[in-house]
Amino acid sequence: MQIDPRWFQPAAVEEETRAANEALEALLRSAPPITDFEPAELRRAREAGESIWGPIQRLEHAEPRSIPGPTGDLPLRIFRPPEIGGVYLHLHGGGWTLGSEGYQDPRLDALAKAAQVAVVSVGYRLSPEDPYPAAPDDCEAAALWLVEHAHKEFGTEQLAIGGESAGAHLAAATLLRLRDRHGACPFQAANLVYGCYDLTLTPSARRWGDPPLVLSTPIIQWFVDSFVPDPGLRGHPDVSPLYADLSDLPPAHFSVGTRDPLVDDSLFMAARWQAAGSRAELSVYPGGVHGFDAFPIALAERARQRCHGFLARQLNGSAGS
């Protein structure tokens, strides 16, 4: 794993990416920042299709399911491709405060078909109503359920875990909990996409300021305050995986864009993952903002294909599509 300084130069940013970022900035400037609202208001608007991101697209063939959780049923959303070479436990993003297992149907369906893996997306409890450790507890429970039931449900014990943003954080935390609390490393791969691994904030997150490109320093702090109200807990390894012992973990693929305030989180975490003796791949995308891989641009398509290929190689030995 090497870091190429050319990734961070303005000349490396493709014109299509630059134009998409400018359009996104204009869109975000037209709306109040999310920090002006209560999380429940934002969730209601998103569910009603009234947010700037438009209506939610749900696919009829997605399978809703529930499993026992620490304090009640946990919702799952399952995608099964024609051939299943493994299972991907997906944890959604949203700053531990927003989001749902049901908001990424087209993306997860495409991943399932391209990598030939069943996708199990988990709905976990959200803050501030249910702050830390509620979300990690739910994700740990979902992972243990999958380990126990994967063969019966999907005909395979080849497992991967991952997610985007807060979901990547929760995936890393879940792997550490399985190792430390259960003496197990049942997952063969981790797909960690622009995660936040240091809730005390890495230098890039602290120094980013407030440009209107999805995430900013104030927005990150707003999410962290909601998820972990006690600042004294934020440097604990169960909260900030960057500070954990990262040995004996599966191969991981880290993805991040250079215009993401969480860029240091991926750079630092990938380096520590590798230094601990665990295999790490790092993909850095010039000009990519937080969440860039959800946009209809070539940079996003390359990022998605690289993630699909990583999961396919690790779980079923193929290159993906």
Helices and strands as residue ranges (DSSP letters): G 5-8, G 10-12, H 15-29, G 34-36, H 39-47, E 63-68, E 73-79, E 87-91, H 105-115, E 118-122, H 134-154, E 159-164, H 166-182, E 189-193, H 203-207, H 217-227, G 231-233, G 241-243, E 252-259, H 263-275, E 280-289, G 292-294, H 298-316
